Amino acid sequence: MIKLITTIAFLLLIGSPSFAASKNLALGLEINPIPYVVFLVPGGSMIDIRGELIVSQYVSINVEYSHFGLNLGEESFNTLKEKSDEDDVLAKKVSSQSIGPGIRLYSSAFTDSFYFGINVLFGKSNINYLFHEEEIKAESTTLASAADFGYRWLWKNGFQLRLGGILTFPQKESTDYTTAQENDQSSEGVEKLKETADENGMKTLATIDLGLGVLF
């Protein structure tokens, strides 16, 4: 790990060969730093990374992986309860992952360039809720497509900065709910979760996309 970090730092400091128009193959690695603000929340964790293989002056293929985790301790969860309504269903532990392939088109892949890409994302999440002290577990699988677009700056040393937007289009979602006990309160909690999912689960999502990375 130390050797990898040292190599990347060395490339950024002294520069690698210029990414000239004659180049026709490159490997890139980047992160989107925006979601990492979740680390400011006690118990929060985040990974958002993309690997990219540029195969021509105009086309690249990529794989994107993201993980979001949140595990609220007793103090944080009690604070959340105090700020919420008595009949709210509250999430105490969240684990969510997604992965998928994609393709991106550039106006010029080895210089500063506009880009447009399409990804297919497969996701899975597990969430533990509490409703009036009744525990409810929700396990979901999702399928979505996403389009990203914007502008990418590329330096001669391989450092790249990308700024744009992402539109995510949910295609399919399936959720199974299980409860520790079968009673009126747990059933009411499940119904509330289903109603919320019906209202919000399949809406198109627009987000800002920021990418920082290195092209080798």
C-alpha atoms as one frame of an Amber mdcrd trajectory, in Angstrom:
protein
   0.000   0.000   0.000   2.833   2.419   0.911   4.578   1.612  -2.374   1.350
   2.311  -4.338   0.800   5.664  -2.594   4.431   6.623  -3.166   4.203   5.755
  -6.872   1.054   7.829  -7.360   2.557  10.790  -5.498   5.722  10.542  -7.611
   3.706  10.625 -10.841   1.720  13.636  -9.673   4.863  15.548  -8.706   7.143
  14.969 -11.685   4.562  14.150 -14.329   4.207  11.179 -16.617   4.463  11.283
 -20.419   2.033  13.695 -22.043  -1.348  12.277 -22.967  -1.014  13.355 -26.567
  -3.442  12.724 -29.372  -1.327   9.796 -30.582  -2.040   7.804 -27.395  -4.746
   5.160 -27.823  -4.860   3.169 -24.559  -4.861   4.192 -20.878  -6.023   2.926
 -17.491  -7.693   5.276 -15.022  -8.735   5.175 -11.371 -10.909   7.800  -9.711
 -13.141   8.545  -6.748 -16.106  10.825  -6.221 -15.225  12.681  -2.990 -18.696
  14.169  -2.397 -20.297  11.120  -0.693 -17.347  10.829   1.703 -18.928  13.525
   3.894 -20.746  10.541   5.457 -17.553  10.006   7.477 -18.548  13.135   9.427
 -21.482  11.134  10.835 -20.539   8.837  13.757 -20.724   5.251  12.491 -20.720
   6.281   8.816 -18.550   4.694   6.088 -18.318   5.168   2.321 -16.479   3.835
  -0.727 -17.079   5.257  -4.199 -14.556   4.216  -6.831 -14.415   3.763 -10.599
 -11.923   1.955 -12.802 -11.746   3.029 -16.436 -10.023   1.637 -19.529  -9.756
   4.091 -22.432  -9.688   2.011 -25.611  -9.677   4.720 -28.280  -9.592   8.471
 -28.789 -13.306   8.640 -28.047 -14.419   5.589 -26.035 -13.764   4.060 -22.616
 -15.271   1.166 -20.665 -15.533   1.255 -16.896 -16.680  -0.482 -13.732 -18.106
   1.457 -10.794 -18.416   0.237  -7.191 -19.912   2.007  -4.197 -20.607   1.067
  -0.603 -22.504   3.029   2.025 -22.658   2.029   5.668 -24.201   3.570   8.766
 -24.265   2.018  12.218 -25.732   4.384  14.811 -24.612   3.874  18.397 -27.050
   4.187  21.270 -26.235   7.853  21.885 -26.622   8.857  18.231 -29.801   6.812
  17.850 -31.354   8.303  20.993 -30.589  11.786  19.648 -32.336  10.833  16.393
 -35.382   9.575  18.334 -35.631  12.831  20.263 -35.716  14.818  17.005 -38.276
  12.519  15.330 -42.001  11.984  15.692 -43.154   9.153  17.913 -44.656   7.252
  14.977 -41.593   7.489  12.702 -39.829   4.318  11.577 -36.129   4.946  12.252
 -33.139   3.316  10.562 -30.448   2.205  13.008 -28.095   0.237  10.758 -27.636
   0.509   6.986 -25.426  -1.409   4.563 -25.749  -0.779   0.829 -23.596  -1.778
  -2.154 -23.851  -1.302  -5.913 -21.667  -2.333  -8.835 -21.985  -2.170 -12.580
 -20.308  -1.763 -15.969 -20.541   1.226 -18.258 -19.310   2.991 -21.354 -18.245
   6.614 -21.746 -17.836   8.747 -24.877 -15.329  11.622 -25.032 -14.865  14.414
 -27.529 -11.133  13.711 -27.054 -10.176  11.084 -24.479  -6.537  12.158 -23.996
  -7.029  15.912 -23.604  -9.518  18.171 -21.811 -12.856  16.906 -23.008 -16.620
  16.820 -22.760 -17.994  13.364 -21.908 -21.224  11.376 -21.808 -21.592   7.925
 -20.272 -24.125   5.196 -19.519 -23.930   2.665 -16.665 -26.004  -0.292 -15.506
 -26.006  -0.685 -11.714 -26.894  -3.729  -9.629 -27.516  -2.987  -5.951 -28.215
  -4.697  -2.653 -29.023  -3.189   0.721 -29.801  -4.319   4.255 -31.445  -1.933
   6.717 -32.385  -2.465  10.361 -35.291  -0.294  11.546 -36.935   0.286  14.897
 -40.598   1.164  15.321 -41.863   1.460  18.904 -38.985  -0.824  19.990 -39.988
  -3.432  17.391 -37.150  -4.437  15.072 -37.803  -4.625  11.328 -35.238  -5.798
   8.762 -35.492  -4.837   5.084 -33.415  -6.556   2.402 -33.574  -5.009  -1.068
 -32.180  -5.714  -4.518 -32.218  -3.057  -7.216 -31.494  -2.607 -10.902 -30.906
   0.876 -12.290 -29.447   2.651 -15.294 -27.519   5.909 -15.057 -26.316   8.606
 -17.438 -23.387  10.865 -16.538 -22.246  13.947 -18.454 -19.970  16.918 -18.000
 -16.400  18.089 -18.578 -13.086  16.389 -17.718  -9.772  18.246 -17.300  -6.617
  16.175 -17.869  -3.078  17.243 -16.917   0.096  15.972 -18.592   1.079  14.045
 -15.457  -2.155  12.017 -15.689  -4.108  13.785 -12.942  -7.752  14.290 -13.932
 -10.635  16.328 -12.576 -14.188  15.667 -13.722 -17.249  17.812 -13.015 -20.767
  17.063 -14.197 -24.063  15.485 -13.292 -25.663  12.052 -13.005 -29.232  11.007
 -13.770 -30.170   7.667 -12.217 -33.233   5.794 -13.513 -34.474   2.967 -11.236
 -35.670   0.017 -13.319 -36.573  -2.643 -10.777 -36.647  -2.991  -7.005 -37.616
  -5.860  -4.731 -37.742  -5.663  -0.926 -38.383  -8.350   1.684 -39.357  -7.372
   5.233 -38.863  -9.531   8.304 -39.752  -8.776  11.913 -38.452 -10.141  15.199
 -42.044 -10.560  16.418 -45.377 -10.727  14.632 -47.677  -8.181  16.251 -49.743
  -5.093  15.427 -46.867  -2.673  15.942 -44.419  -4.511  13.701 -47.127  -4.895
  11.017 -47.844  -1.162  11.196 -44.145  -0.406  10.842 -43.842  -2.608   7.750
 -46.852  -0.895   6.174 -45.298   2.519   6.775 -42.072   1.386   5.103 -43.973
   0.009   2.102 -45.903   3.262   1.724 -42.661   5.273   1.792 -41.072   2.926
  -0.771 -44.091   3.273  -3.072 -43.876   7.066  -2.870 -40.117   7.461  -3.330
 -38.611   4.197  -4.585 -38.791   4.558  -8.379 -38.119   8.252  -8.935 -35.380
   9.560 -11.219 -32.519  10.952  -9.147 -30.330  13.882 -10.250 -26.986  14.414
  -8.475 -23.768  16.408  -8.883 -20.810  14.298  -9.973 -17.224  15.150  -9.059
 -14.329  12.879  -9.989 -10.689  13.000  -8.867  -8.236  10.471 -10.226  -5.150
   9.445 -12.145  -4.773   8.201 -15.709  -1.842   5.857 -16.386
